[in-house]
Amino acid sequence: MKLNERGFEKARELIADRRFVIDDRHTWIEHRPSSRDEIEFIAAHGWDAYGRWHLAVDDALPARTRTHYRFPYGDFRDVHRCAILSADHDAIRGAARFLDELLQTAQARERSHSRR
């Protein structure tokens, strides 16, 4: 398994565009796209777009399969902090930590702007 650079960059872009949800680690089970959502997303947008919603790829598994892509970080609309916090593997731990720091910084900025 290795870091999916394209997925990591897409997550960074979404956070910069304020497309994120700050939620609790344990809510990913509720927010994670269903199997049906994944199939519909692939049909509408293709495998490349689907892959960009994942932090890792497993080259031991066939490309263009859902099992090839690992550690989804969002719901095909927004990055979810609960998904980032749930991503725990040596290959992506540093990237997940970095994204969490970006999320915390973005959240702090939003709070300071809302107080004005």
N, C-alpha and C positions, 0 to 999 in steps of 0.2 A: 504494500500500500504506500502511496506517496501523495504529497500535497498536490491538489489540483490548482495550479497557478491561475487559470482562467476563472475558476470559481472564487478564489480568494480575492482577485481583483474586482470581480463583479460585486462581491459583498462590500468591499471598501467603497465602491462607487455608490451603492445604494445607501450606505450610512452617510456619506457626504451629501447625498440628495435628501437626507432626512426620511428615508423610507425604512423605518425600523420600529420595532415594538420592544419596549423594555418590560419583560415579564419574568416570572419566577422560574427557576431551573426545572421545577417539577411540572410545569404546564406544557412542555413540549409534546407530551402524549396527546393533549387536546388540540394543539395548534398545528401539529404535523400534518402535511397533506396526506389524504387517504390514497390507497392504491388506485382507486378510480380517478382521483384528481391528477395523479402522476400520469396515468395512461392518457387522459384527456389533454394534459399539457403537452405531452410528447406528440400527440396527433396534431395539435394546433401549432406547435412551435418548433418541433424537431428535437433530435438528440443533442445537438450542440447547445441549444438554449437550456435544455434539461440539465446537462452536465454542468453548466455555469451556476447552478443552484446547489452545488455540492462542494465540500472542502477537500475531498480526497477521491482518488480513483484507485481501483484495485486491478492492476494489470494482469493478475493471475486469472481474472475472469474476463469473459468475452466483452469487447467493446460493443456499444449500442445495445446494452442490456441494462436494466435497472440495477442489477446487483453489482455492475462494474463501478457505479457511482456511489460513494459513501459519504456519510455525514452531511445530510442536507442542513442548510442553515436558515431556511425561510419557507414561506408558504406560497411562493411564486408571485408574491406582491411585495412583501417586506422581509427584512432580516428580523429574526426573532432571537432575542438574547437567550431565551431558554434553550434554543438549539445550539447556540455557540457554547453555552455552559455545559451542554451534554456531550459535546465533541471531545472525547478523551481517547487519544491514541498518540503514540510517540511521533508519528509522521506529521501530525497537524497540531499538536498541543501548543507550540509557539505561535502559530498563525491564529489559533482560536483565542489565545490570551491577548494577542495584539488587537484582534477585532473587538474583544470585550472592552479593552481600554478605549478604543475609538468610540464604542457605544456609550461608555460612561462619560467621556468628554463631550460627546454630542448631547447627551441628556443634560449635563451641567450647563452647557451653552443655552439650551432651550429654556431651562429654568431661569437663568439670569435674564434672558430676553423677555420672558413672561412677567417678570417682576417690574419691568420698566413701564 
